[in-house]
Amino acid sequence: MGDENTLLDASAARHFLRRTGFGALPEEISDYAGLTRGQAADLRLGFKRSRYKPGSGKDLFKVQDRYLSFLLKRRTPGLQEKLTLFWHDHFSTNNAGVGNPRLMSLQNRLLRNNCKGNFRDLVKEIGRDVAMVEFLDTQDNHKSEPNENYGRELLELFTLGVHDFSGSENYRQSDIVQIARAFSGWRYIPQKYKLYFDPTQHDFTIEFPGRGPKTIFTDVGGWGPAGRSFDDLGEGEPEIDRVVDILFDHTDTDGKNTVARRTARRLLECFAHGGYADPVYAQPAVDAVIAESGFDQHFELEPLIRAILVNDAFYETHSSAPHGPGTRKSVKWPVDFVISTLRMLDIKPKKQRVWGGSFITLREHVARIGQSPMEPPSVFGWDWENAWITTGSVLARSAFARDIATTRVGGKSTRLRPTERIDPNLTDPGAIVDAACEVLGIADQLISAERTAFIDYLTSEGGGPLDLQDEDFVDRKLNGLFGLLIQCAAYQVH
Amino acid sequence: MPITRRQFIQRSGLATAGALLGPGIFGNPLVKSAMANAIGSRFLVVLFLEGGNDGLNTVTPVTNGGGLLRTAYEGHRDLGGSSGLQLTPTDLQLTGIGADPNTGADLALHPGLSGLKDLYDAGQVAVLQGCGYPDFSLSHEESRGIWETGNPLGASALAGTGWVGRHLAGCFSSSDIPAVNIENFIAGEYFQNTTSVLAIRRLRDFGFPYDEFDEDDIAAKREAFEALHAAASAGDPSVIQLLGDAGNATLVSSESYPPLHNNYEDDRPTFSEAYSDINRGTARDLREVAKIIYGVSNGEPNVNARYFQVTNSGYDTHSNQGGADPDGRHFDLHREVGDSLKVFYDDLADMGVANDVLTLVWSEFSRRIPQNSNGTDHGSQGPMFAIGGGVNGGVYGAHPNIESSALDQDGNTVYTQDANPYRSTDFRDVYGTVLKQWLNMSEFDILTDVLALDSGFDPASYWTAADFDLPFL
C-alpha cells in the first residue's frame, strides 16, 4: 500500500514513465527515480497546453504521418499524447465517416488542447467540433425529423454509459429522442468549417407541440418524476450546453455522480489495467480517486489524473517475473508498442520509414498492428487489452520487429546500433541477453525458459565467448536478438 | 447485469482473441481427425452487416396482400429526391421474391440486391423475416453483443463467449484450427478459450516475416520464436498465455495458409477475376474464404478451417441513405453484398462444394420504420439470409407489422412470440436450426452448451420453432 508520498525506485520510475508515456529512457528513469509518486505525477502533468495539430492538408496519410512523427519528438510530452490518444478513442471519430483529414487534424488539436482540462468543457466543445458534427450527423439533424445519432452516443459513449455501476439503465430511449431535438439546427459553413446555429432548422416546442416538453430524465438521474428541462435557459442556441450541464448533474442509483464515475473508471482502465472494465472491481478505486480529486464537483481532469497516478491501482501492473495467475498486466496499444520501441532504441525513421525489411511506413505498421490513428473502426473506438492480440496482429508486430532488426541502409540515426546500447566488450551470452533486455526494459519480466531461449538463439552458431566486435556477427545475431526481444510475450505488456 | 461489448471482450480474458492453442501443439501437430465430427465435410460462413441494416429497404412489401404493409410502408418512407427512401413497385419490379407467408403481400429485395435475387430464383436463398429478440436494445454495442453471444437474457453461463465459439469449444480441441476470421480481429461470435481461431486479412500477406537477407539464420529465429512462445503458453498470467498461444498458432498457420493464395490464383483465375471486377471489400474477403475452402477441399496439409467470418461495414445510415438511385449509399452496400454472394456461390458451385457451404447473413438491428429527413435511426427486428445449395429457398417468418398503430412509441416494430399473425422470428432459433440441422449438434448439446437459458426461464417462451426445426434447412 502506498500513497502520494511513496518513493519511486528505478523500477517503479520505469513503470510510471512507460504507463504515462512511450517507453522509458535511462535519463528519464534517473530523473524520476527518487521522487515521490506525487512529485512524479506533478512533474509529468506539468506540460503546457498545446495547440499543435498534425497538419491541415487534404491527405489523410500525411496527417497520420505528421502525427506519428510528433509522437516521436523528444520534446513532445508523453502524458499529453497518451491522454490525447485516450480521448481520441473516447470520442471516437474516423476519417472514413468524416471524409476530411483537415477536420480530423483540427479535432486532434481540440483533444490535445483539452486533454487535462475541464471534462465538461471538453464534452461541450466536442459537440461543436466539426468533425464530430459531420461524423454523427448533427449536420443532418433537421427539425422535421430530429436525428438521434449524436444524442445517443453523447449519452452512451461520451458521458453516462448505458448502465451505472449497479447495472441500472442511466437513460431511456425517450431521453435520446428529446436530446436529439436540442442538437437540431446546428450547421457548419463548408470550407470554413465554422459552426453556426440556424434557428429555422431548430425544433422549437411551439412548432412541434406533439413532441412534448423538452424534459429529460423523468425516471432516472436523481431528479424524480419532474425530470430536468433543457430549455429553461431559453430555447434554441442555449440548449446543447444545457443538455451537457444536466448530464454532468446526473446521479446513479447509488446517488453518485454518473459521469464522474464512468470517466474515472475509463481512465483507470486505460492507465491501470483492463480489470477496471468491471464496475464491481473498479468501484473502490473509482470512488477513492473522485473523493481525493473532487472531480465530481468541478470535473477538472488534471487533479483526477493526479489522483489516479498516485493511487495503488496505477501500480498494480508493476511486478517482476515470475508472475502468478493473478498478476495484472496490460497489452500495450499498437501506437505505444511502435513509438516506444523506436524511442528506446533511438531509431529515427526517415521519410516515415524504418529502413529495414519491408520498408513500409510507420503509419502502415501501426495500422497493421491494429490501431490506425484518425481511423478507429467505429464510434466505439478500439477494443483494448487482449483484443489487440490476434494471429494477424502478432504477425504485424513480428513484421515491425523484423524491420527494426534489419535496418541496414540510410544514415546512422536510422539504424539499429545495438553496440551503442550495450557494452560491446561483453562476451558472455547470458550477460549480453540481460543487457539487451535492460535496454527494452524487460530485464525483470522474463521467466528462465525465455532467457534460455534467447541464449540458445545467440549461441546457435557455437557457444563460448561471443565477439561483439565482429560486425557480421552483430549484424546477424545481435540485431536478431533485438528482433526476438521485441516479439516476446513480456515485451507486449506493461 | 447486461455487459457492454467492451466489457465483454475484456472479461472474456483468454477467450478474447480466440487464437488459442494448447502448449501441446508442436508435439501433437494439427490432428485432422477431430474435424470429422460435427460439421463433417461442410462449411459455415457468417457475414455481418455492421451498423444496422435497414431491413425495410432490404425486403420490401410491394403490395398489401391481405394486410396493409405496402400502405404503411408508403406512409413511413418518403418519395423522390435525394432524401426520399421509398422504393416504388417500378423500382422493385425485377427483384420480386415470394409472398409474405402471413399477409400474402408480394415482397421484393432491394434493387441493389439483384445478385442475391439470382440466387433466390435458383432456390439457394432463404429469407428469414422479422428476426430479433425481446426487449431489444437500440445501442450498436449492446445489440451486436447480444447477437454475437446469442444471449439476450444475460444468462451467466454464456458470458464472455460467442455462439459459434461455444459450438467450436464443444467440437474441437486445442490442437485444431477450425476457424478463420477474414479480419484484423476476432469477431465476437467466435470467442471461446478451447480451440484456435485465426485472424487473416489476406492469405498472401500471412507469411512469417523473416529477414530474407540472413537466410542462414532463419532456422535459428524460428526455433527461438517457437521456444519463447511455448514458454509463454506455459506461463502466467493469462494474457501471457494468450500471447504464447497466439504466437504458436501464427507460426504454424503462417506456414500452411499463404500457399493457398497462389494455388487458387493458379487454378481459378476466372473466378478470381470475377471477384476483382466487383472491386469491393466483401468480394475480396469472400475470395479469401473461397481460397481456403478450395485448399481444404484439396486436402492441403495443416489447412482445416471450416468456419469463417466476414464483415461489411457502413450500414449506420442515419443520413444520406438513398433509395432506388444506384448512386445511393444503401444501394451501393446492397449491390456490393448481393454481387459478391453471387460470385462466391458460383465459385463454390464450380468447385463442386456449393451444397456444403452455408452462408448466414445478419445485422445487429434493423432501422427505424419512419425515416428521418434523409436516413433512418436505430430499429429492431430485421431479415436474415441463409444462402447455399443445402438451403430450402423461400421466404420464412412474418414480415414485421409496420402499421403505425403497431409500432412502439419510438417508431420501431415490436418483438413478439405471442400467438399473433405477425409473430417475430427469434434469432436464436435461426442459430439453433443451423447448429442442429447444419452442424449436427444435438438439441441437448445446443440447449446445454450454446443457447442455454438460466434456470427459471421457460424455453417455450423464447423459441419460435419447437426443437430448432425452422424449415429453411
Chai-1 contact restraints between the chains, C-beta under 6 A:
chainA,res_idxA,chainB,res_idxB,connection_type,confidence,min_distance_angstrom,max_distance_angstrom,comment,restraint_id
A,D137,B,H318,contact,1.0,0.0,6.0,A-B,restraint_1
A,D137,B,S319,contact,1.0,0.0,6.0,A-B,restraint_2
A,D140,B,S319,contact,1.0,0.0,6.0,A-B,restraint_3
A,H142,B,S373,contact,1.0,0.0,6.0,A-B,restraint_4
A,S144,B,S373,contact,1.0,0.0,6.0,A-B,restraint_5
A,E145,B,N372,contact,1.0,0.0,6.0,A-B,restraint_6
A,E145,B,S373,contact,1.0,0.0,6.0,A-B,restraint_7
A,N147,B,H318,contact,1.0,0.0,6.0,A-B,restraint_8
A,N147,B,N372,contact,1.0,0.0,6.0,A-B,restraint_9
A,E148,B,D377,contact,1.0,0.0,6.0,A-B,restraint_10
A,N149,B,H318,contact,1.0,0.0,6.0,A-B,restraint_11
A,E156,B,S139,contact,1.0,0.0,6.0,A-B,restraint_12
A,V162,B,S139,contact,1.0,0.0,6.0,A-B,restraint_13
A,G167,B,M1,contact,1.0,0.0,6.0,A-B,restraint_14
A,Q173,B,D410,contact,1.0,0.0,6.0,A-B,restraint_15
A,G274,B,Q10,contact,1.0,0.0,6.0,A-B,restraint_16
A,A277,B,Q7,contact,1.0,0.0,6.0,A-B,restraint_17
A,A277,B,Q10,contact,1.0,0.0,6.0,A-B,restraint_18
A,H323,B,D236,contact,1.0,0.0,6.0,A-B,restraint_19
A,H323,B,P237,contact,1.0,0.0,6.0,A-B,restraint_20
A,G324,B,D236,contact,1.0,0.0,6.0,A-B,restraint_21
A,P325,B,D236,contact,1.0,0.0,6.0,A-B,restraint_22
A,P325,B,P237,contact,1.0,0.0,6.0,A-B,restraint_23
A,T327,B,P237,contact,1.0,0.0,6.0,A-B,restraint_24
A,K329,B,V239,contact,1.0,0.0,6.0,A-B,restraint_25
A,G370,B,N184,contact,1.0,0.0,6.0,A-B,restraint_26
A,F380,B,E141,contact,1.0,0.0,6.0,A-B,restraint_27
A,D383,B,I9,contact,1.0,0.0,6.0,A-B,restraint_28
A,E385,B,Q10,contact,1.0,0.0,6.0,A-B,restraint_29
A,N386,B,T16,contact,1.0,0.0,6.0,A-B,restraint_30
A,N386,B,A17,contact,1.0,0.0,6.0,A-B,restraint_31
A,N386,B,L242,contact,1.0,0.0,6.0,A-B,restraint_32
A,A387,B,I9,contact,1.0,0.0,6.0,A-B,restraint_33
A,A387,B,T16,contact,1.0,0.0,6.0,A-B,restraint_34
A,I389,B,A17,contact,1.0,0.0,6.0,A-B,restraint_35
A,I389,B,L242,contact,1.0,0.0,6.0,A-B,restraint_36
A,I389,B,A246,contact,1.0,0.0,6.0,A-B,restraint_37
A,T390,B,A17,contact,1.0,0.0,6.0,A-B,restraint_38
A,T390,B,A19,contact,1.0,0.0,6.0,A-B,restraint_39
A,T390,B,F185,contact,1.0,0.0,6.0,A-B,restraint_40
A,T390,B,I186,contact,1.0,0.0,6.0,A-B,restraint_41
A,T390,B,A199,contact,1.0,0.0,6.0,A-B,restraint_42
A,T391,B,A19,contact,1.0,0.0,6.0,A-B,restraint_43
A,T391,B,L198,contact,1.0,0.0,6.0,A-B,restraint_44
A,T391,B,A199,contact,1.0,0.0,6.0,A-B,restraint_45
A,T391,B,A249,contact,1.0,0.0,6.0,A-B,restraint_46
A,T391,B,T250,contact,1.0,0.0,6.0,A-B,restraint_47
A,G392,B,N184,contact,1.0,0.0,6.0,A-B,restraint_48
A,G392,B,A199,contact,1.0,0.0,6.0,A-B,restraint_49
A,G392,B,R201,contact,1.0,0.0,6.0,A-B,restraint_50
A,V394,B,A246,contact,1.0,0.0,6.0,A-B,restraint_51
A,V394,B,G247,contact,1.0,0.0,6.0,A-B,restraint_52
A,V394,B,T250,contact,1.0,0.0,6.0,A-B,restraint_53
A,L395,B,T250,contact,1.0,0.0,6.0,A-B,restraint_54
A,S398,B,P209,contact,1.0,0.0,6.0,A-B,restraint_55
A,A399,B,P209,contact,1.0,0.0,6.0,A-B,restraint_56
A,R402,B,P209,contact,1.0,0.0,6.0,A-B,restraint_57
A,R402,B,D211,contact,1.0,0.0,6.0,A-B,restraint_58
A,T406,B,D211,contact,1.0,0.0,6.0,A-B,restraint_59
A,I447,B,G235,contact,1.0,0.0,6.0,A-B,restraint_60
A,A449,B,A231,contact,1.0,0.0,6.0,A-B,restraint_61
A,E450,B,L228,contact,1.0,0.0,6.0,A-B,restraint_62
A,E450,B,A231,contact,1.0,0.0,6.0,A-B,restraint_63
A,A453,B,A224,contact,1.0,0.0,6.0,A-B,restraint_64
A,A453,B,A227,contact,1.0,0.0,6.0,A-B,restraint_65
A,A453,B,L228,contact,1.0,0.0,6.0,A-B,restraint_66
A,Y457,B,A220,contact,1.0,0.0,6.0,A-B,restraint_67
A,Y457,B,A224,contact,1.0,0.0,6.0,A-B,restraint_68
A,S460,B,A220,contact,1.0,0.0,6.0,A-B,restraint_69
A,R476,B,D214,contact,1.0,0.0,6.0,A-B,restraint_70
A,R476,B,D217,contact,1.0,0.0,6.0,A-B,restraint_71
A,G480,B,D217,contact,1.0,0.0,6.0,A-B,restraint_72
A,L484,B,A224,contact,1.0,0.0,6.0,A-B,restraint_73
A,C488,B,L228,contact,1.0,0.0,6.0,A-B,restraint_74
A,A489,B,A232,contact,1.0,0.0,6.0,A-B,restraint_75
A,A489,B,I240,contact,1.0,0.0,6.0,A-B,restraint_76
A,A489,B,L243,contact,1.0,0.0,6.0,A-B,restraint_77
A,A489,B,G244,contact,1.0,0.0,6.0,A-B,restraint_78
A,Q492,B,L243,contact,1.0,0.0,6.0,A-B,restraint_79
